[in-house]
Amino acid sequence: MDYMLNLVRRHKAGEAVGIHAVCSAHPIVLEAAMEVTLAAGPAQPVLIEATSNQVNQDGGYTGMTPSAFRDFVYAIADRVGLARERVLLGGDHLGPNAWQGEHADAAMAKAEVLIEQYVTAGFRKIHLDCSMSCVGDPVPLQDDVVAARAARLCAVAERAWQAAGGEAPVYVVGTEVPVPGGAHEDLAELSVTTPAAATQTIAAHRAAFAAAGLDAAWPRVVGLVVQPGVEFDHHKVIDFLPERAVELGRMIEDVPTLVYEAHSTDYQTAANLAALVAGHFAILKVGPGATFALRETLWALADIEAAMAGDGKGSGFKDTVLDVMRAEPAQWQKYYDNEPRRARFDQQYSLSDRIRYYWPHPAIQAAQACLLANLERTPPPLTLLSQYLPFQYDAVREGRLNNRPVDLLKEGVARVLRQYMAACMAGAATKELEAC
């Protein structure tokens, strides 16, 4: 994680630089992220993160352990031609999150196994998140309890790293995070973390690390999760307002080794992403925003196929997806209105993008393969590209993109990720221009 440590040093020296973390297990999203990284230049890495619910010792909802996820990511990197050394692996919300229904002792014991497996597998950016209450815990947990549990897991990570070798891990701490995957309720405005609360969180973790004999690890705590005032619900986005986070930004300027990590930055504008990085939110997380773009492009390709093949012909891709979601509602039912018309709308178009949990389903995979094969065999005419995928149409006309369905699909995701790359490299690009 020398890259992360150096990034923080550069940011602290006045460069408006950052890094975005792609939080997804979808192979097309990851391939698009790696291709965007390749285009950004030889010095740029890609940061891929898995959450504790997504990937854990029991398989998580992807069915992958940490080592299996690592191998999955590396296989994509090999196929794309991105050196493995440029792939940074991170773990998000690592702690008792997946076992909140158990007593704290049992949940923390499982969290220790989780941390050990992540670090042993080569994950070196570790978000220590023990903010959630388990059975028997008060709600909410006090800062000192959260910090003590985080330090306990850090000690496990340090031992696992020393046994495995390689670069030392870097850590992210903090508890003021949005709900993973977006809010469940309608939102109007969010409270920005106060400087006093952020200072208290840092102090509690610093004291807990010292008490656990982890003074050597503390300089590798590079990120603090706070709420900059960004979020999304099913159909709205709460935009970043830089003026509301000025005091919070000034506070971190006096902490030499820390920047902020911003969660739920999905759907922010390019200008907002750049403003976040400039405001010391130098680590930006994106997940549903990337898979939402994937779904948009798949839906457009399905509409193109339908226009070309005629009603009742072709892959039936959209109907297959929605039929599976209706038959297997576990991943969306507690989040969306269950009135049939409203549910069908949210299943497709909600910004929380619960549809992303269904892409690996065998029936959906088969329908998607049929859709892409049909469009590979008979490429979309420019007229339909212009109608349904205007950005890809422009790229095809300009010779920047092949009119192949997989390339059209990856471009839909890449357009989102390029905004993150540009925001995180803006300070470096400006400095290079000034030097010319």
VOPAGU-2260 file (C-alpha; in pm, 1 decimal, decimal comma):
REM VOPAGU-2260
SITE   aa  ch    i         X         Y         Z
SITE  MET   A    0       0,0       0,0       0,0
SITE  ASP   A    1     290,9     233,8     -62,1
SITE  TYR   A    2      72,6     394,9    -329,2
SITE  MET   A    3    -194,6     483,8     -71,0
SITE  LEU   A    4      57,9     624,4     174,5
SITE  ASN   A    5     219,4     832,3     -97,6
SITE  LEU   A    6    -121,5     950,0    -218,3
SITE  VAL   A    7    -201,0    1083,9     127,2
SITE  ARG   A    8     136,6    1257,8     144,4
SITE  ARG   A    9      75,5    1421,2    -194,3
SITE  HIS   A   10    -271,7    1530,3     -92,4
SITE  LYS   A   11    -139,1    1675,3     232,7
SITE  ALA   A   12     125,7    1862,0      33,9
SITE  GLY   A   13    -146,8    2046,9    -154,1
SITE  GLU   A   14    -222,9    1832,0    -459,3
SITE  ALA   A   15    -595,0    1780,3    -512,7
SITE  VAL   A   16    -545,3    1410,4    -582,7
SITE  GLY   A   17    -741,8    1109,6    -469,5
SITE  ILE   A   18    -843,9     756,8    -557,7
SITE  HIS   A   19   -1177,6     594,5    -626,0
SITE  ALA   A   20   -1270,0     248,4    -504,6
SITE  VAL   A   21   -1485,5      33,2    -731,7
SITE  CYS   A   22   -1709,3    -172,4    -504,4
SITE  SER   A   23   -1849,6    -439,5    -732,3
SITE  ALA   A   24   -1815,8    -807,3    -814,5
SITE  HIS   A   25   -1962,2    -781,9   -1163,4
SITE  PRO   A   26   -1704,2    -892,0   -1421,1
SITE  ILE   A   27   -1809,3    -634,7   -1681,5
SITE  VAL   A   28   -1787,7    -352,0   -1426,5
SITE  LEU   A   29   -1443,6    -469,0   -1316,0
SITE  GLU   A   30   -1322,6    -508,9   -1673,8
SITE  ALA   A   31   -1443,4    -157,9   -1757,6
SITE  ALA   A   32   -1267,8     -22,4   -1446,8
SITE  MET   A   33    -941,5    -185,2   -1548,5
SITE  GLU   A   34    -963,8     -56,4   -1904,7
SITE  VAL   A   35   -1024,1     296,4   -1774,1
SITE  THR   A   36    -714,9     250,9   -1556,2
SITE  LEU   A   37    -503,9     136,6   -1850,4
SITE  ALA   A   38    -610,3     441,9   -2048,5
SITE  ALA   A   39    -518,1     671,6   -1757,6
SITE  GLY   A   40    -148,3     589,6   -1782,6
SITE  PRO   A   41     114,3     347,3   -1651,6
SITE  ALA   A   42     135,0     491,4   -1299,6
SITE  GLN   A   43    -233,8     463,1   -1217,6
SITE  PRO   A   44    -366,5     166,8   -1014,2
SITE  VAL   A   45    -721,7      42,2    -982,4
SITE  LEU   A   46    -869,5      -7,0    -635,7
SITE  ILE   A   47   -1125,7    -289,8    -617,1
SITE  GLU   A   48   -1314,1    -342,3    -293,1
SITE  ALA   A   49   -1536,3    -616,6    -157,2
SITE  THR   A   50   -1775,4    -577,7     134,6
SITE  SER   A   51   -1812,5    -817,3     425,1
SITE  ASN   A   52   -2162,4    -917,2     309,8
SITE  GLN   A   53   -2044,4    -970,2     -45,4
SITE  VAL   A   54   -1728,8   -1174,0      23,1
SITE  ASN   A   55   -1652,0   -1355,6     348,3
SITE  GLN   A   56   -1539,5   -1690,2     489,4
SITE  ASP   A   57   -1888,8   -1830,8     428,3
SITE  GLY   A   58   -1896,2   -1706,6      69,4
SITE  GLY   A   59   -2119,3   -1401,0     118,1
SITE  TYR   A   60   -2385,2   -1327,7    -138,3
SITE  THR   A   61   -2135,2   -1376,7    -423,2
SITE  GLY   A   62   -2038,3   -1723,7    -304,1
SITE  MET   A   63   -1673,5   -1614,4    -292,3
SITE  THR   A   64   -1423,0   -1623,6      -8,9
SITE  PRO   A   65   -1154,7   -1351,5       1,4
SITE  SER   A   66    -900,1   -1570,0    -179,6
SITE  ALA   A   67   -1156,3   -1668,9    -445,0
SITE  PHE   A   68   -1246,9   -1303,6    -502,9
SITE  ARG   A   69    -877,7   -1216,9    -537,0
SITE  ASP   A   70    -832,7   -1487,8    -799,1
SITE  PHE   A   71   -1148,7   -1371,9    -978,9
SITE  VAL   A   72   -1019,7   -1012,2    -995,8
SITE  TYR   A   73    -669,5   -1116,1   -1102,4
SITE  ALA   A   74    -809,9   -1333,1   -1382,0
SITE  ILE   A   75    -990,7   -1029,1   -1522,3
SITE  ALA   A   76    -673,2    -820,3   -1491,6
SITE  ASP   A   77    -476,8   -1086,4   -1680,1
SITE  ARG   A   78    -737,8   -1091,8   -1956,5
SITE  VAL   A   79    -739,3    -711,4   -1987,0
SITE  GLY   A   80    -360,6    -686,0   -1975,1
SITE  LEU   A   81    -336,7    -490,6   -1649,6
SITE  ALA   A   82     -41,3    -596,3   -1436,3
SITE  ARG   A   83    -149,4    -748,3   -1106,1
SITE  GLU   A   84      80,3    -505,7    -925,2
SITE  ARG   A   85    -154,0    -226,7   -1037,4
SITE  VAL   A   86    -455,8    -392,4    -876,1
SITE  LEU   A   87    -513,4    -278,5    -517,7
SITE  LEU   A   88    -755,8    -488,9    -315,1
SITE  GLY   A   89    -962,2    -343,7     -33,8
SITE  GLY   A   90   -1214,1    -472,0     217,1
SITE  ASP   A   91   -1513,8    -255,6     306,0
SITE  HIS   A   92   -1717,5    -263,1     630,0
SITE  LEU   A   93   -1499,7    -542,0     767,8
SITE  GLY   A   94   -1623,5    -628,3    1112,7
SITE  PRO   A   95   -1930,5    -798,3    1262,4
SITE  ASN   A   96   -2165,2    -653,8     998,0
SITE  ALA   A   97   -2261,7    -991,2     848,1
SITE  TRP   A   98   -2333,9   -1138,0    1192,5
SITE  GLN   A   99   -2532,9    -862,6    1365,4
SITE  GLY   A  100   -2797,0   -1119,7    1458,0
SITE  GLU   A  101   -2552,0   -1289,6    1695,9
SITE  HIS   A  102   -2412,2   -1184,0    2032,3
SITE  ALA   A  103   -2110,1    -956,5    2015,0
SITE  ASP   A  104   -1858,6   -1219,7    2130,3
SITE  ALA   A  105   -1963,6   -1465,4    1858,2
SITE  ALA   A  106   -1989,9   -1195,4    1591,6
SITE  MET   A  107   -1648,3   -1052,2    1672,9
SITE  ALA   A  108   -1491,2   -1399,5    1667,9
SITE  LYS   A  109   -1624,0   -1442,2    1313,9
SITE  ALA   A  110   -1503,4   -1091,5    1225,8
SITE  GLU   A  111   -1152,3   -1193,1    1333,2
SITE  VAL   A  112   -1162,1   -1486,8    1090,5
SITE  LEU   A  113   -1291,1   -1249,6     822,0
SITE  ILE   A  114   -1005,1   -1002,9     873,8
SITE  GLU   A  115    -743,0   -1277,6     880,5
SITE  GLN   A  116    -869,2   -1424,6     553,0
SITE  TYR   A  117    -883,7   -1086,3     378,6
SITE  VAL   A  118    -529,8    -990,4     474,9
SITE  THR   A  119    -387,2   -1337,1     405,6
SITE  ALA   A  120    -546,8   -1325,0      59,8
SITE  GLY   A  121    -363,3   -1000,2     -18,2
SITE  PHE   A  122    -620,6    -732,8      63,4
SITE  ARG   A  123    -423,5    -441,2     200,7
SITE  LYS   A  124    -674,0    -154,6     234,7
SITE  ILE   A  125    -889,1    -250,6     528,1
SITE  HIS   A  126   -1194,1     -59,5     651,3
SITE  LEU   A  127   -1228,9    -153,5    1018,2
SITE  ASP   A  128   -1600,7    -103,3    1080,3
SITE  CYS   A  129   -1736,6    -213,3    1415,6
SITE  SER   A  130   -2008,5      51,4    1436,7
SITE  MET   A  131   -2302,5    -188,5    1421,5
SITE  SER   A  132   -2476,3    -319,2    1734,3
SITE  CYS   A  133   -2499,6    -694,6    1782,8
SITE  VAL   A  134   -2744,4    -888,9    2000,4
SITE  GLY   A  135   -2716,9    -758,2    2355,9
SITE  ASP   A  136   -2543,0    -435,2    2254,7
SITE  PRO   A  137   -2683,5     -89,1    2320,3
SITE  VAL   A  138   -2799,5     111,0    2018,0
SITE  PRO   A  139   -2599,2     302,1    1915,2
SITE  LEU   A  140   -2261,2     184,4    2036,4
SITE  GLN   A  141   -2037,3     433,5    2212,1
SITE  ASP   A  142   -1727,8     556,3    2029,8
SITE  ASP   A  143   -1491,1     388,4    2274,8
SITE  VAL   A  144   -1655,8      46,7    2223,9
SITE  VAL   A  145   -1647,6      83,9    1845,7
SITE  ALA   A  146   -1283,1     190,7    1856,8
SITE  ALA   A  147   -1178,8     -89,8    2093,9
SITE  ARG   A  148   -1336,3    -348,8    1865,2
SITE  ALA   A  149   -1168,8    -191,5    1561,8
SITE  ALA   A  150    -831,3    -206,4    1738,0
SITE  ARG   A  151    -893,5    -572,4    1822,0
SITE  LEU   A  152    -945,1    -645,9    1451,9
SITE  CYS   A  153    -644,6    -435,1    1355,6
SITE  ALA   A  154    -428,2    -653,8    1578,9
SITE  VAL   A  155    -554,6    -959,3    1388,2
SITE  ALA   A  156    -475,9    -788,7    1057,0
SITE  GLU   A  157    -124,3    -702,0    1169,5
SITE  ARG   A  158     -53,4   -1061,2    1272,3
SITE  ALA   A  159    -194,8   -1194,6     944,7
SITE  TRP   A  160      20,0    -952,3     742,6
SITE  GLN   A  161     335,0   -1043,9     934,9
SITE  ALA   A  162     267,0   -1411,4     870,2
SITE  ALA   A  163     183,9   -1361,7     500,8
SITE  GLY   A  164     450,7   -1101,9     418,7
SITE  GLY   A  165     426,1    -831,9     157,5
SITE  GLU   A  166     335,4    -468,1     205,5
SITE  ALA   A  167     186,5    -358,5     535,6
SITE  PRO   A  168    -189,4    -293,1     535,0
SITE  VAL   A  169    -338,4      54,1     549,8
SITE  TYR   A  170    -655,8     115,0     744,7
SITE  VAL   A  171    -971,1     320,4     729,4
SITE  VAL   A  172   -1175,2     386,4    1042,6
SITE  GLY   A  173   -1494,1     574,0    1117,8
SITE  THR   A  174   -1859,0     507,3    1178,6
SITE  GLU   A  175   -2065,3     780,8    1014,4
SITE  VAL   A  176   -2141,8     592,7     695,9
SITE  PRO   A  177   -2455,8     596,7     479,2
SITE  VAL   A  178   -2661,3     279,8     450,6
SITE  PRO   A  179   -2479,5      43,8     212,0
SITE  GLY   A  180   -2646,8      54,7    -127,8
SITE  GLY   A  181   -2835,1     378,3     -61,6
SITE  ALA   A  182   -3102,1     493,3     180,7
SITE  HIS   A  183   -3426,6     298,7     212,9
SITE  GLU   A  184   -3643,5     604,3     271,6
SITE  ASP   A  185   -3706,5     932,5      92,9
SITE  LEU   A  186   -3442,3    1189,9     176,8
SITE  ALA   A  187   -3445,6    1568,5     166,1
SITE  GLU   A  188   -3120,0    1666,6     331,3
SITE  LEU   A  189   -2837,9    1512,0     532,0
SITE  SER   A  190   -2643,3    1641,9     826,9
SITE  VAL   A  191   -2273,3    1679,1     758,2
SITE  THR   A  192   -2042,8    1528,4    1020,4
SITE  THR   A  193   -1932,4    1800,4    1260,9
SITE  PRO   A  194   -1560,8    1869,0    1312,3
SITE  ALA   A  195   -1607,2    1787,7    1681,8
SITE  ALA   A  196   -1754,7    1445,2    1605,2
SITE  ALA   A  197   -1476,2    1365,3    1359,0
SITE  THR   A  198   -1213,8    1475,3    1611,5
SITE  GLN   A  199   -1373,0    1256,0    1877,4
SITE  THR   A  200   -1374,3     954,3    1646,7
SITE  ILE   A  201   -1004,6    1000,3    1568,6
SITE  ALA   A  202    -918,4    1041,7    1936,6
SITE  ALA   A  203   -1113,8     731,2    2038,4
SITE  HIS   A  204    -942,6     516,8    1776,3
SITE  ARG   A  205    -600,3     660,6    1851,7
SITE  ALA   A  206    -644,1     577,6    2220,7
SITE  ALA   A  207    -773,0     227,8    2141,7
SITE  PHE   A  208    -478,4     156,8    1912,6
SITE  ALA   A  209    -235,6     273,6    2180,9
SITE  ALA   A  210    -404,1      58,9    2445,4
SITE  ALA   A  211    -376,6    -244,0    2215,4
SITE  GLY   A  212      -5,8    -184,6    2151,4
SITE  LEU   A  213     -67,8     -77,5    1791,7
SITE  ASP   A  214     129,3     247,1    1785,5
SITE  ALA   A  215     329,1     119,9    1485,9
SITE  ALA   A  216       8,1      67,8    1288,5
SITE  TRP   A  217    -146,4     407,4    1359,5
SITE  PRO   A  218      52,8     598,1    1090,7
SITE  ARG   A  219    -100,2     355,7     839,9
SITE  VAL   A  220    -453,0     466,3     929,2
SITE  VAL   A  221    -502,5     675,9     616,3
SITE  GLY   A  222    -877,6     730,6     598,7
SITE  LEU   A  223   -1165,0     845,7     818,5
SITE  VAL   A  224   -1521,8     775,5     706,8
SITE  VAL   A  225   -1748,5    1074,4     763,0
SITE  GLN   A  226   -2070,5    1207,6     613,2
SITE  PRO   A  227   -1998,1    1493,6     370,3
SITE  GLY   A  228   -2369,2    1534,5     295,3
SITE  VAL   A  229   -2403,8    1297,6      -2,0
SITE  GLU   A  230   -2650,8    1014,1     -44,8
SITE  PHE   A  231   -2915,3     872,2    -273,4
SITE  ASP   A  232   -3246,3     702,6    -215,8
SITE  HIS   A  233   -3456,5     517,1    -469,1
SITE  HIS   A  234   -3514,5     809,5    -703,6
SITE  LYS   A  235   -3330,0    1115,3    -569,5
SITE  VAL   A  236   -2969,3    1220,0    -518,2
SITE  ILE   A  237   -2851,6    1446,4    -236,0
SITE  ASP   A  238   -2579,4    1652,3    -402,3
SITE  PHE   A  239   -2255,6    1757,2    -239,5
SITE  LEU   A  240   -2260,0    2121,4    -129,5
SITE  PRO   A  241   -1896,7    2219,3     -65,1
SITE  GLU   A  242   -1986,3    2515,7     152,9
SITE  ARG   A  243   -2153,2    2285,9     406,6
SITE  ALA   A  244   -1833,7    2082,7     454,8
SITE  VAL   A  245   -1577,0    2365,1     475,1
SITE  GLU   A  246   -1517,4    2339,0     849,5
SITE  LEU   A  247   -1497,3    1961,0     834,3
SITE  GLY   A  248   -1237,1    1991,8     558,3
SITE  ARG   A  249   -1030,6    2239,7     756,2
SITE  MET   A  250   -1023,5    2009,8    1058,3
SITE  ILE   A  251    -851,6    1724,1     873,2
SITE  GLU   A  252    -582,2    1958,2     739,0
SITE  ASP   A  253    -421,5    1949,3    1082,5
SITE  VAL   A  254    -411,6    1567,2    1095,1
SITE  PRO   A  255     -93,1    1475,1     905,2
SITE  THR   A  256    -169,1    1116,1     804,8
SITE  LEU   A  257    -544,1    1119,5     740,3
SITE  VAL   A  258    -782,0    1209,0     458,0
SITE  TYR   A  259   -1154,8    1150,2     443,6
SITE  GLU   A  260   -1324,3     854,7     276,9
SITE  ALA   A  261   -1665,4     932,6     126,5
SITE  HIS   A  262   -1920,8     654,6      82,3
SITE  SER   A  263   -2232,6     663,3    -138,5
SITE  THR   A  264   -2083,4     910,7    -384,7
SITE  ASP   A  265   -2274,9     729,6    -659,8
SITE  TYR   A  266   -2466,0     958,9    -898,4
SITE  GLN   A  267   -2279,0    1274,0    -795,0
SITE  THR   A  268   -2194,4    1503,1   -1085,8
SITE  ALA   A  269   -1842,5    1523,7   -1224,7
SITE  ALA   A  270   -1807,8    1869,9   -1069,7
SITE  ASN   A  271   -1923,5    1739,7    -731,1
SITE  LEU   A  272   -1672,8    1453,6    -740,4
SITE  ALA   A  273   -1390,2    1697,3    -812,5
SITE  ALA   A  274   -1512,5    1924,0    -531,3
SITE  LEU   A  275   -1515,7    1629,8    -289,9
SITE  VAL   A  276   -1152,6    1548,5    -366,8
SITE  ALA   A  277   -1054,3    1915,1    -336,1
SITE  GLY   A  278   -1235,7    1923,6       0,0
SITE  HIS   A  279   -1012,6    1640,8     134,3
SITE  PHE   A  280   -1257,1    1357,6      64,2
SITE  ALA   A  281    -972,3    1194,4    -122,0
SITE  ILE   A  282   -1110,8     838,6    -123,7
SITE  LEU   A  283   -1436,7     806,1    -317,5
SITE  LYS   A  284   -1646,0     491,3    -313,1
SITE  VAL   A  285   -1867,9     388,4    -605,8
SITE  GLY   A  286   -2076,6      74,5    -644,2
SITE  PRO   A  287   -2445,4      95,8    -736,1
SITE  GLY   A  288   -2372,3     389,6    -967,8
SITE  ALA   A  289   -2159,3     161,6   -1184,6
SITE  THR   A  290   -2404,6    -128,6   -1190,4
SITE  PHE   A  291   -2692,2     113,4   -1253,6
SITE  ALA   A  292   -2506,9     223,3   -1568,5
SITE  LEU   A  293   -2464,9    -143,9   -1658,8
SITE  ARG   A  294   -2840,7    -199,8   -1623,4
SITE  GLU   A  295   -2918,8     112,0   -1829,0
SITE  THR   A  296   -2702,6     -16,4   -2111,8
SITE  LEU   A  297   -2840,8    -370,6   -2096,2
SITE  TRP   A  298   -3194,2    -230,7   -2108,2
SITE  ALA   A  299   -3101,2     -18,0   -2410,6
SITE  LEU   A  300   -2946,1    -317,9   -2586,3
SITE  ALA   A  301   -3262,1    -518,0   -2515,1
SITE  ASP   A  302   -3473,1    -240,0   -2667,9
SITE  ILE   A  303   -3245,4    -233,4   -2972,4
SITE  GLU   A  304   -3278,1    -610,8   -3010,0
SITE  ALA   A  305   -3657,4    -588,1   -2981,7
SITE  ALA   A  306   -3672,0    -314,4   -3245,8
SITE  MET   A  307   -3459,8    -524,0   -3480,1
SITE  ALA   A  308   -3622,6    -864,6   -3418,7
SITE  GLY   A  309   -3985,6    -765,6   -3374,7
SITE  ASP   A  310   -4229,7    -839,7   -3093,0
SITE  GLY   A  311   -4206,1   -1180,9   -2936,4
SITE  LYS   A  312   -3870,8   -1260,1   -3089,9
SITE  GLY   A  313   -3514,8   -1238,4   -2960,9
SITE  SER   A  314   -3374,4   -1314,0   -2615,9
SITE  GLY   A  315   -3662,9   -1192,9   -2399,1
SITE  PHE   A  316   -3395,1   -1053,4   -2170,2
SITE  LYS   A  317   -3597,3    -793,1   -1979,7
SITE  ASP   A  318   -3888,6   -1027,6   -1914,7
SITE  THR   A  319   -3650,9   -1296,8   -1792,8
SITE  VAL   A  320   -3489,4   -1060,7   -1542,1
SITE  LEU   A  321   -3821,1    -933,3   -1408,0
SITE  ASP   A  322   -3970,2   -1282,7   -1391,6
SITE  VAL   A  323   -3675,6   -1400,2   -1181,3
SITE  MET   A  324   -3706,5   -1099,0    -951,0
SITE  ARG   A  325   -4078,6   -1158,2    -905,3
SITE  ALA   A  326   -4024,3   -1529,1    -832,0
SITE  GLU   A  327   -3729,8   -1467,3    -597,1
SITE  PRO   A  328   -3801,6   -1140,0    -413,0
SITE  ALA   A  329   -3560,8   -1176,8    -119,7
SITE  GLN   A  330   -3311,3    -915,0    -245,1
SITE  TRP   A  331   -3566,7    -637,2    -305,8
SITE  GLN   A  332   -3889,8    -705,1    -118,5
SITE  LYS   A  333   -3802,1    -528,3     207,8
SITE  TYR   A  334   -3667,0    -225,6      20,3
SITE  TYR   A  335   -3937,2    -152,8    -238,5
SITE  ASP   A  336   -4310,4     -89,7    -231,7
SITE  ASN   A  337   -4481,1    -425,4    -291,6
SITE  GLU   A  338   -4769,2    -283,1    -496,5
SITE  PRO   A  339   -4709,6    -469,1    -826,6
SITE  ARG   A  340   -4679,9    -173,7   -1064,2
SITE  ARG   A  341   -4463,4      25,1    -823,7
SITE  ALA   A  342   -4247,0    -278,3    -746,1
SITE  ARG   A  343   -4191,5    -346,6   -1116,2
SITE  PHE   A  344   -4085,2      15,8   -1167,4
SITE  ASP   A  345   -3844,0      13,9    -872,8
SITE  GLN   A  346   -3698,8    -322,6    -967,7
SITE  GLN   A  347   -3582,0    -166,9   -1292,5
SITE  TYR   A  348   -3513,7     197,1   -1219,6
SITE  SER   A  349   -3438,7     249,8    -848,7
SITE  LEU   A  350   -3103,2     415,6    -782,8
SITE  SER   A  351   -3043,3     163,9    -504,2
SITE  ASP   A  352   -3012,4     -86,4    -789,6
SITE  ARG   A  353   -3123,3    -399,8    -608,4
SITE  ILE   A  354   -3132,4    -563,4    -952,1
SITE  ARG   A  355   -2754,2    -600,3    -928,0
SITE  TYR   A  356   -2795,5    -897,5    -694,5
SITE  TYR   A  357   -2969,4   -1092,6    -970,9
SITE  TRP   A  358   -2718,4   -1069,8   -1256,5
SITE  PRO   A  359   -2543,1   -1401,5   -1166,6
SITE  HIS   A  360   -2872,3   -1597,7   -1179,5
SITE  PRO   A  361   -2837,6   -1880,0   -1436,7
SITE  ALA   A  362   -3157,6   -1791,6   -1623,7
SITE  ILE   A  363   -3054,4   -1426,7   -1648,7
SITE  GLN   A  364   -2703,0   -1518,6   -1756,2
SITE  ALA   A  365   -2845,2   -1738,9   -2031,6
SITE  ALA   A  366   -3078,8   -1463,0   -2153,9
SITE  GLN   A  367   -2797,9   -1208,0   -2146,3
SITE  ALA   A  368   -2569,4   -1438,5   -2346,0
SITE  CYS   A  369   -2846,9   -1480,4   -2603,7
SITE  LEU   A  370   -2900,0   -1101,8   -2621,7
SITE  LEU   A  371   -2531,7   -1029,3   -2676,0
SITE  ALA   A  372   -2492,6   -1313,1   -2926,5
SITE  ASN   A  373   -2787,3   -1184,2   -3130,3
SITE  LEU   A  374   -2639,5    -833,5   -3142,1
SITE  GLU   A  375   -2292,9    -969,0   -3217,2
SITE  ARG   A  376   -2433,5   -1161,1   -3512,4
SITE  THR   A  377   -2634,0    -862,1   -3636,9
SITE  PRO   A  378   -2477,5    -537,5   -3508,1
SITE  PRO   A  379   -2715,9    -252,2   -3425,0
SITE  PRO   A  380   -2762,4       1,8   -3704,9
SITE  LEU   A  381   -2643,2     352,3   -3631,2
SITE  THR   A  382   -3002,2     474,3   -3623,6
SITE  LEU   A  383   -3081,7     257,7   -3320,9
SITE  LEU   A  384   -2753,3     341,8   -3151,1
SITE  SER   A  385   -2843,0     708,4   -3186,9
SITE  GLN   A  386   -3190,4     641,2   -3047,6
SITE  TYR   A  387   -3101,3     427,2   -2747,3
SITE  LEU   A  388   -2728,2     476,7   -2678,0
SITE  PRO   A  389   -2640,0     828,5   -2796,6
SITE  PHE   A  390   -2307,0     848,9   -2614,3
SITE  GLN   A  391   -2193,1     518,9   -2760,5
SITE  TYR   A  392   -2321,2     636,0   -3099,5
SITE  ASP   A  393   -2091,5     938,8   -3082,3
SITE  ALA   A  394   -1796,1     719,7   -2983,9
SITE  VAL   A  395   -1863,8     474,2   -3267,0
SITE  ARG   A  396   -1894,7     755,4   -3521,4
SITE  GLU   A  397   -1566,9     906,4   -3401,1
SITE  GLY   A  398   -1385,6     572,4   -3423,6
SITE  ARG   A  399   -1327,0     545,7   -3047,7
SITE  LEU   A  400   -1553,2     246,3   -2992,6
SITE  ASN   A  401   -1635,2     -73,1   -3179,4
SITE  ASN   A  402   -2001,0    -138,7   -3255,3
SITE  ARG   A  403   -1998,4    -467,2   -3066,3
SITE  PRO   A  404   -2243,9    -536,3   -2782,1
SITE  VAL   A  405   -1981,6    -611,5   -2516,2
SITE  ASP   A  406   -1790,4    -295,0   -2604,9
SITE  LEU   A  407   -2110,7     -90,3   -2599,0
SITE  LEU   A  408   -2189,6    -239,3   -2258,8
SITE  LYS   A  409   -1849,1    -169,8   -2107,5
SITE  GLU   A  410   -1858,2     185,5   -2240,9
SITE  GLY   A  411   -2179,8     248,9   -2047,9
SITE  VAL   A  412   -1996,9     169,1   -1724,6
SITE  ALA   A  413   -1670,2     335,8   -1827,5
SITE  ARG   A  414   -1844,7     670,8   -1878,4
SITE  VAL   A  415   -1928,0     675,1   -1507,2
SITE  LEU   A  416   -1585,8     558,0   -1392,6
SITE  ARG   A  417   -1400,7     811,8   -1607,5
SITE  GLN   A  418   -1567,8    1087,3   -1406,6
SITE  TYR   A  419   -1416,7     940,2   -1090,6
SITE  MET   A  420   -1076,8     901,2   -1251,7
SITE  ALA   A  421   -1083,4    1262,1   -1373,6
SITE  ALA   A  422   -1185,4    1392,3   -1031,0
SITE  CYS   A  423    -909,6    1198,9    -857,3
SITE  MET   A  424    -640,3    1296,7   -1107,1
SITE  ALA   A  425    -742,6    1661,9   -1145,3
SITE  GLY   A  426    -476,7    1793,4    -910,6
SITE  ALA   A  427    -202,3    1588,3   -1076,0
SITE  ALA   A  428    -312,9    1691,4   -1425,1
SITE  THR   A  429    -319,4    2058,5   -1325,7
SITE  LYS   A  430      29,5    2035,1   -1180,0
SITE  GLU   A  431     160,5    1871,5   -1499,2
SITE  LEU   A  432       3,8    2143,4   -1713,4
SITE  GLU   A  433     158,5    2414,6   -1497,8
SITE  ALA   A  434     499,7    2251,9   -1541,6
SITE  CYS   A  435     472,9    2257,5   -1923,0
